[in-house]
Amino acid sequence: MSAYDDSVSKSANGDKPNCQRTATFANVGDRRHLPQLRRHITDRDLDGVPNFVHIFLAINALLRSHIGRAVQGLEARDGLVSTDDWAMFRELCNVYYERFREITSCFWMEYLEPTRSEHPEVNFHELLAPDLDAIKRNSSRHASVS
């Protein structure tokens, strides 16, 4: 973890000892989850659509969880929040919201649209039906926080 991640994490978590670092998702996501999405984008196999959707939804849930933890850490601080702490908190959230934009673009523009174009015979509404409600919820939540 970089010094930046550590300082942002401490700021967002109120400098509490032994607290889980909040800023690690940016690093973990880059190493693990995003490459999985990219592999699906490269392959675009219809059998992989459910797996791609589940990875997409899992990343969304992780990002929302980390933002919630950062907010809780900021709210748990005693007294007023310094301008430096507020700036670091905002930078942290900017990283998370950038990841939201990135994975949403991966889902819609880089994966779903090209896959639909390559397979016009497939009813994607039916293919996505098991996860459609979760996708809609994530889309509407993301629109309300952007």
N, CA and C atoms as a LAMMPS dump frame, in Angstrom:
ITEM: TIMESTEP
0
ITEM: NUMBER OF ATOMS
438
ITEM: BOX BOUNDS ff ff ff
-5.0000000000000000e+02 5.0000000000000000e+02
-5.0000000000000000e+02 5.0000000000000000e+02
-5.0000000000000000e+02 5.0000000000000000e+02
ITEM: ATOMS id mol type element x y z
1 1 1 N 0.864 -1.168 0
2 1 2 C 0 0 0
3 1 3 C 0.905 1.222 0
4 2 1 N 0.545 2.204 -0.795
5 2 2 C 1.351 3.409 -0.876
6 2 3 C 1.138 4.278 0.361
7 3 1 N 2.038 5.23 0.546
8 3 2 C 1.894 6.168 1.665
9 3 3 C 0.62 6.983 1.496
10 4 1 N 0.3 7.319 0.232
11 4 2 C -0.937 8.066 -0.027
12 4 3 C -2.148 7.267 0.447
13 5 1 N -2.213 5.985 0.037
14 5 2 C -3.339 5.147 0.444
15 5 3 C -3.433 5.064 1.959
16 6 1 N -2.284 4.926 2.618
17 6 2 C -2.275 4.815 4.071
18 6 3 C -2.771 6.106 4.721
19 7 1 N -2.32 7.256 4.221
20 7 2 C -2.745 8.516 4.842
21 7 3 C -4.219 8.779 4.585
22 8 1 N -4.695 8.479 3.381
23 8 2 C -6.125 8.656 3.088
24 8 3 C -6.943 7.717 3.944
25 9 1 N -6.467 6.487 4.071
26 9 2 C -7.182 5.504 4.872
27 9 3 C -7.285 5.96 6.318
28 10 1 N -6.176 6.438 6.888
29 10 2 C -6.206 6.887 8.277
30 10 3 C -7.151 8.062 8.437
31 11 1 N -7.12 8.964 7.461
32 11 2 C -7.981 10.127 7.55
33 11 3 C -9.448 9.714 7.505
34 12 1 N -9.794 8.846 6.576
35 12 2 C -11.192 8.44 6.42
36 12 3 C -11.674 7.602 7.589
37 13 1 N -10.758 6.932 8.256
38 13 2 C -11.134 6.063 9.365
39 13 3 C -10.877 6.687 10.721
40 14 1 N -10.569 7.949 10.768
41 14 2 C -10.389 8.618 12.05
42 14 3 C -9.11 8.253 12.77
43 15 1 N -8.083 7.814 12.024
44 15 2 C -6.79 7.475 12.621
45 15 3 C -6.92 6.427 13.726
46 16 1 N -7.929 5.599 13.667
47 16 2 C -8.099 4.572 14.688
48 16 3 C -7.098 3.444 14.443
49 17 1 N -6.417 2.957 15.492
50 17 2 C -5.478 1.856 15.3
51 17 3 C -6.231 0.576 14.947
52 18 1 N -5.551 -0.301 14.22
53 18 2 C -6.074 -1.617 13.86
54 18 3 C -7.343 -1.572 13.019
55 19 1 N -7.657 -0.441 12.415
56 19 2 C -8.83 -0.423 11.548
57 19 3 C -8.428 -0.9 10.157
58 20 1 N -9.364 -1.487 9.478
59 20 2 C -9.097 -1.986 8.137
60 20 3 C -8.907 -0.813 7.199
61 21 1 N -7.927 -0.86 6.355
62 21 2 C -7.648 0.249 5.451
63 21 3 C -8.693 0.301 4.359
64 22 1 N -9.253 1.458 4.169
65 22 2 C -10.328 1.647 3.204
66 22 3 C -9.814 1.776 1.79
67 23 1 N -8.664 2.347 1.607
68 23 2 C -8.199 2.697 0.267
69 23 3 C -7.64 1.519 -0.514
70 24 1 N -7.643 0.329 0.043
71 24 2 C -7.013 -0.787 -0.643
72 24 3 C -7.783 -1.258 -1.86
73 25 1 N -9.076 -0.946 -1.973
74 25 2 C -9.828 -1.463 -3.107
75 25 3 C -9.236 -1.024 -4.43
76 26 1 N -8.772 0.209 -4.497
77 26 2 C -8.211 0.697 -5.751
78 26 3 C -7.086 -0.219 -6.21
79 27 1 N -6.232 -0.654 -5.286
80 27 2 C -5.142 -1.551 -5.64
81 27 3 C -5.635 -2.968 -5.902
82 28 1 N -6.489 -3.495 -5.03
83 28 2 C -7.002 -4.855 -5.192
84 28 3 C -7.823 -4.957 -6.471
85 29 1 N -8.68 -3.981 -6.705
86 29 2 C -9.517 -3.995 -7.898
87 29 3 C -8.701 -3.981 -9.164
88 30 1 N -7.624 -3.209 -9.182
89 30 2 C -6.774 -3.146 -10.359
90 30 3 C -6.075 -4.471 -10.61
91 31 1 N -5.707 -5.162 -9.555
92 31 2 C -4.962 -6.416 -9.71
93 31 3 C -5.856 -7.62 -9.962
94 32 1 N -7.091 -7.598 -9.478
95 32 2 C -7.892 -8.817 -9.511
96 32 3 C -9.179 -8.684 -10.314
97 33 1 N -10.074 -7.808 -9.909
98 33 2 C -11.408 -7.783 -10.493
99 33 3 C -11.442 -7.171 -11.89
100 34 1 N -10.78 -6.056 -12.081
101 34 2 C -10.821 -5.411 -13.393
102 34 3 C -10.188 -6.267 -14.484
103 35 1 N -9.068 -6.948 -14.221
104 35 2 C -8.545 -7.853 -15.253
105 35 3 C -9.523 -8.985 -15.609
106 36 1 N -10.304 -9.441 -14.627
107 36 2 C -11.312 -10.464 -14.932
108 36 3 C -12.353 -9.895 -15.891
109 37 1 N -12.802 -8.67 -15.636
110 37 2 C -13.754 -8.045 -16.556
111 37 3 C -13.127 -7.882 -17.937
112 38 1 N -11.885 -7.444 -17.987
113 38 2 C -11.2 -7.239 -19.27
114 38 3 C -11.074 -8.545 -20.061
115 39 1 N -10.822 -9.656 -19.375
116 39 2 C -10.764 -10.952 -20.069
117 39 3 C -12.109 -11.277 -20.71
118 40 1 N -13.188 -11.014 -20.003
119 40 2 C -14.511 -11.259 -20.571
120 40 3 C -14.765 -10.347 -21.771
121 41 1 N -14.313 -9.115 -21.696
122 41 2 C -14.49 -8.182 -22.812
123 41 3 C -13.737 -8.688 -24.041
124 42 1 N -12.54 -9.214 -23.835
125 42 2 C -11.739 -9.736 -24.939
126 42 3 C -12.388 -10.98 -25.539
127 43 1 N -12.877 -11.883 -24.694
128 43 2 C -13.443 -13.15 -25.169
129 43 3 C -14.873 -13.006 -25.681
130 44 1 N -15.694 -12.24 -24.978
131 44 2 C -17.114 -12.029 -25.291
132 44 3 C -17.843 -13.325 -25.665
133 45 1 N -17.732 -14.315 -24.826
134 45 2 C -18.425 -15.583 -24.992
135 45 3 C -19.785 -15.488 -24.308
136 46 1 N -20.842 -15.917 -24.967
137 46 2 C -22.181 -15.838 -24.387
138 46 3 C -22.288 -16.62 -23.08
139 47 1 N -21.554 -17.703 -22.962
140 47 2 C -21.588 -18.485 -21.724
141 47 3 C -20.984 -17.706 -20.551
142 48 1 N -20.167 -16.687 -20.849
143 48 2 C -19.53 -15.91 -19.802
144 48 3 C -20.335 -14.717 -19.325
145 49 1 N -21.495 -14.448 -19.96
146 49 2 C -22.296 -13.275 -19.587
147 49 3 C -22.692 -13.301 -18.113
148 50 1 N -23.239 -14.395 -17.586
149 50 2 C -23.601 -14.388 -16.16
150 50 3 C -22.404 -14.141 -15.242
151 51 1 N -21.256 -14.715 -15.563
152 51 2 C -20.061 -14.512 -14.749
153 51 3 C -19.621 -13.054 -14.812
154 52 1 N -19.638 -12.457 -15.998
155 52 2 C -19.282 -11.055 -16.147
156 52 3 C -20.208 -10.184 -15.307
157 53 1 N -21.505 -10.443 -15.373
158 53 2 C -22.478 -9.66 -14.608
159 53 3 C -22.223 -9.798 -13.108
160 54 1 N -21.917 -10.996 -12.654
161 54 2 C -21.671 -11.199 -11.221
162 54 3 C -20.414 -10.472 -10.761
163 55 1 N -19.372 -10.46 -11.587
164 55 2 C -18.165 -9.706 -11.24
165 55 3 C -18.491 -8.219 -11.188
166 56 1 N -19.232 -7.738 -12.174
167 56 2 C -19.65 -6.336 -12.223
168 56 3 C -20.432 -5.957 -10.965
169 57 1 N -21.387 -6.777 -10.589
170 57 2 C -22.201 -6.489 -9.401
171 57 3 C -21.373 -6.577 -8.111
172 58 1 N -20.428 -7.515 -8.066
173 58 2 C -19.569 -7.641 -6.884
174 58 3 C -18.685 -6.408 -6.715
175 59 1 N -18.127 -5.906 -7.811
176 59 2 C -17.302 -4.703 -7.73
177 59 3 C -18.155 -3.522 -7.271
178 60 1 N -19.367 -3.403 -7.817
179 60 2 C -20.277 -2.344 -7.383
180 60 3 C -20.523 -2.425 -5.88
181 61 1 N -20.792 -3.627 -5.388
182 61 2 C -21.064 -3.799 -3.952
183 61 3 C -19.841 -3.435 -3.115
184 62 1 N -18.651 -3.833 -3.556
185 62 2 C -17.43 -3.495 -2.829
186 62 3 C -17.211 -1.986 -2.792
187 63 1 N -17.403 -1.338 -3.918
188 63 2 C -17.221 0.113 -3.961
189 63 3 C -18.201 0.811 -3.031
190 64 1 N -19.457 0.424 -3.072
191 64 2 C -20.457 1.034 -2.189
192 64 3 C -20.113 0.792 -0.719
193 65 1 N -19.648 -0.399 -0.42
194 65 2 C -19.27 -0.727 0.946
195 65 3 C -18.102 0.148 1.406
196 66 1 N -17.094 0.295 0.56
197 66 2 C -15.933 1.103 0.931
198 66 3 C -16.291 2.574 1.082
199 67 1 N -17.148 3.075 0.233
200 67 2 C -17.582 4.466 0.378
201 67 3 C -18.344 4.628 1.689
202 68 1 N -19.21 3.669 1.995
203 68 2 C -19.949 3.708 3.258
204 68 3 C -19.026 3.678 4.455
205 69 1 N -17.984 2.837 4.395
206 69 2 C -17.017 2.763 5.504
207 69 3 C -16.258 4.076 5.648
208 70 1 N -15.907 4.681 4.523
209 70 2 C -15.186 5.958 4.573
210 70 3 C -16.066 7.039 5.194
211 71 1 N -17.328 7.055 4.811
212 71 2 C -18.267 8.035 5.377
213 71 3 C -18.421 7.801 6.876
214 72 1 N -18.574 6.546 7.274
215 72 2 C -18.707 6.237 8.701
216 72 3 C -17.468 6.663 9.473
217 73 1 N -16.299 6.436 8.886
218 73 2 C -15.063 6.845 9.541
219 73 3 C -14.982 8.348 9.707
220 74 1 N -15.42 9.054 8.699
221 74 2 C -15.406 10.517 8.772
222 74 3 C -16.416 11.009 9.803
223 75 1 N -17.599 10.408 9.813
224 75 2 C -18.632 10.805 10.775
225 75 3 C -18.241 10.464 12.213
226 76 1 N -17.418 9.452 12.398
227 76 2 C -17.033 9.016 13.741
228 76 3 C -15.971 9.921 14.376
229 77 1 N -15.395 10.781 13.603
230 77 2 C -14.359 11.677 14.142
231 77 3 C -14.981 12.637 15.146
232 78 1 N -14.233 12.934 16.171
233 78 2 C -14.675 13.909 17.173
234 78 3 C -14.395 15.315 16.66
235 79 1 N -15.344 16.186 16.836
236 79 2 C -15.14 17.586 16.465
237 79 3 C -15.253 17.821 14.974
238 80 1 N -14.758 18.961 14.573
239 80 2 C -14.814 19.351 13.167
240 80 3 C -13.757 18.597 12.366
241 81 1 N -14.055 18.38 11.112
242 81 2 C -13.115 17.727 10.211
243 81 3 C -12.228 18.812 9.615
244 82 1 N -10.93 18.591 9.645
245 82 2 C -10.006 19.587 9.088
246 82 3 C -10.14 19.628 7.566
247 83 1 N -9.706 20.707 6.985
248 83 2 C -9.765 20.824 5.52
249 83 3 C -8.872 19.79 4.858
250 84 1 N -7.75 19.46 5.487
251 84 2 C -6.871 18.43 4.918
252 84 3 C -7.54 17.061 4.952
253 85 1 N -8.19 16.743 6.06
254 85 2 C -8.895 15.46 6.161
255 85 3 C -10.041 15.392 5.156
256 86 1 N -10.768 16.489 5.024
257 86 2 C -11.878 16.532 4.068
258 86 3 C -11.358 16.368 2.646
259 87 1 N -10.235 17.001 2.33
260 87 2 C -9.645 16.89 0.989
261 87 3 C -9.223 15.443 0.7
262 88 1 N -8.61 14.8 1.7
263 88 2 C -8.196 13.409 1.494
264 88 3 C -9.415 12.495 1.348
265 89 1 N -10.452 12.744 2.121
266 89 2 C -11.682 11.957 2.002
267 89 3 C -12.257 12.1 0.592
268 90 1 N -12.295 13.312 0.094
269 90 2 C -12.822 13.55 -1.258
270 90 3 C -11.967 12.871 -2.315
271 91 1 N -10.656 12.9 -2.144
272 91 2 C -9.775 12.212 -3.09
273 91 3 C -10.051 10.711 -3.086
274 92 1 N -10.248 10.158 -1.911
275 92 2 C -10.569 8.742 -1.786
276 92 3 C -11.864 8.432 -2.524
277 93 1 N -12.89 9.23 -2.282
278 93 2 C -14.171 9.009 -2.962
279 93 3 C -14.037 9.185 -4.465
280 94 1 N -13.199 10.123 -4.892
281 94 2 C -12.977 10.298 -6.326
282 94 3 C -12.432 9.024 -6.961
283 95 1 N -11.528 8.333 -6.252
284 95 2 C -10.992 7.064 -6.759
285 95 3 C -12.124 6.058 -6.907
286 96 1 N -12.973 5.954 -5.882
287 96 2 C -14.066 4.99 -5.934
288 96 3 C -15.062 5.325 -7.041
289 97 1 N -15.421 6.598 -7.177
290 97 2 C -16.373 6.967 -8.218
291 97 3 C -15.779 6.819 -9.615
292 98 1 N -14.484 6.99 -9.741
293 98 2 C -13.83 6.74 -11.03
294 98 3 C -13.934 5.251 -11.369
295 99 1 N -13.794 4.396 -10.355
296 99 2 C -13.956 2.949 -10.594
297 99 3 C -15.394 2.629 -11.015
298 100 1 N -16.369 3.301 -10.397
299 100 2 C -17.764 3.119 -10.832
300 100 3 C -17.896 3.444 -12.319
301 101 1 N -17.353 4.573 -12.722
302 101 2 C -17.438 4.968 -14.137
303 101 3 C -16.751 3.943 -15.031
304 102 1 N -15.589 3.485 -14.591
305 102 2 C -14.825 2.539 -15.387
306 102 3 C -15.567 1.219 -15.568
307 103 1 N -16.083 0.663 -14.48
308 103 2 C -16.756 -0.633 -14.626
309 103 3 C -18.101 -0.493 -15.333
310 104 1 N -18.761 0.649 -15.168
311 104 2 C -20.018 0.86 -15.886
312 104 3 C -19.751 0.947 -17.381
313 105 1 N -18.693 1.629 -17.766
314 105 2 C -18.305 1.695 -19.174
315 105 3 C -17.943 0.305 -19.694
316 106 1 N -17.201 -0.453 -18.879
317 106 2 C -16.867 -1.83 -19.272
318 106 3 C -18.138 -2.632 -19.535
319 107 1 N -19.083 -2.503 -18.63
320 107 2 C -20.313 -3.289 -18.74
321 107 3 C -21.12 -2.921 -19.984
322 108 1 N -21.433 -1.636 -20.112
323 108 2 C -22.336 -1.222 -21.19
324 108 3 C -21.641 -1.064 -22.533
325 109 1 N -20.577 -0.285 -22.569
326 109 2 C -19.975 0.101 -23.846
327 109 3 C -18.996 -0.929 -24.406
328 110 1 N -18.218 -1.533 -23.535
329 110 2 C -17.182 -2.435 -24.012
330 110 3 C -17.609 -3.899 -24.06
331 111 1 N -18.659 -4.238 -23.305
332 111 2 C -19.068 -5.641 -23.254
333 111 3 C -20.458 -5.883 -23.816
334 112 1 N -21.46 -5.281 -23.213
335 112 2 C -22.833 -5.61 -23.589
336 112 3 C -23.176 -5.162 -25.015
337 113 1 N -22.872 -3.933 -25.359
338 113 2 C -23.194 -3.444 -26.711
339 113 3 C -22.482 -4.245 -27.806
340 114 1 N -21.165 -4.455 -27.708
341 114 2 C -20.511 -5.267 -28.743
342 114 3 C -21.022 -6.71 -28.788
343 115 1 N -21.305 -7.286 -27.617
344 115 2 C -21.808 -8.662 -27.586
345 115 3 C -23.185 -8.736 -28.237
346 116 1 N -24.021 -7.743 -27.964
347 116 2 C -25.339 -7.7 -28.616
348 116 3 C -25.196 -7.564 -30.121
349 117 1 N -24.266 -6.758 -30.577
350 117 2 C -24.044 -6.584 -32.02
351 117 3 C -23.546 -7.872 -32.663
352 118 1 N -22.688 -8.595 -31.959
353 118 2 C -22.149 -9.848 -32.487
354 118 3 C -23.178 -10.969 -32.479
355 119 1 N -24.188 -10.875 -31.608
356 119 2 C -25.186 -11.94 -31.454
357 119 3 C -26.601 -11.354 -31.491
358 120 1 N -27.021 -10.847 -32.642
359 120 2 C -28.358 -10.235 -32.716
360 120 3 C -29.488 -11.237 -32.487
361 121 1 N -29.197 -12.51 -32.622
362 121 2 C -30.211 -13.542 -32.444
363 121 3 C -30.536 -13.806 -30.976
364 122 1 N -29.723 -13.31 -30.068
365 122 2 C -29.883 -13.59 -28.64
366 122 3 C -30.776 -12.527 -27.999
367 123 1 N -31.709 -12.987 -27.177
368 123 2 C -32.551 -12.083 -26.403
369 123 3 C -31.81 -11.769 -25.096
370 124 1 N -31.154 -10.621 -25.072
371 124 2 C -30.335 -10.27 -23.916
372 124 3 C -31.166 -9.939 -22.687
373 125 1 N -32.362 -9.466 -22.908
374 125 2 C -33.244 -9.221 -21.756
375 125 3 C -33.496 -10.537 -21.032
376 126 1 N -33.711 -11.573 -21.798
377 126 2 C -33.931 -12.905 -21.22
378 126 3 C -32.646 -13.455 -20.6
379 127 1 N -31.518 -13.251 -21.277
380 127 2 C -30.238 -13.746 -20.787
381 127 3 C -29.857 -13.075 -19.464
382 128 1 N -30.165 -11.784 -19.341
383 128 2 C -29.827 -11.034 -18.137
384 128 3 C -30.925 -11.073 -17.071
385 129 1 N -32.041 -11.701 -17.387
386 129 2 C -33.215 -11.693 -16.503
387 129 3 C -32.9 -12.028 -15.038
388 130 1 N -32.088 -13.058 -14.757
389 130 2 C -31.837 -13.37 -13.343
390 130 3 C -31.186 -12.22 -12.566
391 131 1 N -30.448 -11.356 -13.265
392 131 2 C -29.718 -10.276 -12.589
393 131 3 C -30.222 -8.893 -12.975
394 132 1 N -31.283 -8.833 -13.75
395 132 2 C -31.749 -7.546 -14.266
396 132 3 C -32.15 -6.574 -13.156
397 133 1 N -32.833 -7.053 -12.146
398 133 2 C -33.218 -6.166 -11.035
399 133 3 C -31.987 -5.588 -10.327
400 134 1 N -30.98 -6.425 -10.1
401 134 2 C -29.756 -5.955 -9.441
402 134 3 C -29.023 -4.945 -10.321
403 135 1 N -28.998 -5.178 -11.622
404 135 2 C -28.358 -4.235 -12.547
405 135 3 C -29.094 -2.907 -12.523
406 136 1 N -30.406 -2.956 -12.56
407 136 2 C -31.202 -1.718 -12.526
408 136 3 C -30.992 -0.962 -11.217
409 137 1 N -30.975 -1.69 -10.098
410 137 2 C -30.751 -1.039 -8.801
411 137 3 C -29.389 -0.353 -8.767
412 138 1 N -28.368 -1.055 -9.251
413 138 2 C -27.029 -0.465 -9.266
414 138 3 C -26.96 0.737 -10.183
415 139 1 N -27.635 0.675 -11.315
416 139 2 C -27.624 1.8 -12.25
417 139 3 C -28.315 2.997 -11.645
418 140 1 N -29.45 2.786 -10.991
419 140 2 C -30.177 3.92 -10.424
420 140 3 C -29.442 4.487 -9.206
421 141 1 N -28.808 3.631 -8.411
422 141 2 C -28.035 4.108 -7.265
423 141 3 C -26.833 4.917 -7.747
424 142 1 N -26.167 4.395 -8.783
425 142 2 C -24.991 5.087 -9.299
426 142 3 C -25.386 6.448 -9.86
427 143 1 N -26.516 6.505 -10.546
428 143 2 C -26.971 7.786 -11.106
429 143 3 C -27.288 8.783 -10
430 144 1 N -27.753 8.292 -8.856
431 144 2 C -28.123 9.207 -7.78
432 144 3 C -26.917 9.726 -6.999
433 145 1 N -25.756 9.073 -7.109
434 145 2 C -24.576 9.537 -6.381
435 145 3 C -23.553 10.208 -7.278
436 146 1 N -23.743 10.148 -8.565
437 146 2 C -22.758 10.741 -9.493
438 146 3 C -22.952 12.216 -9.645
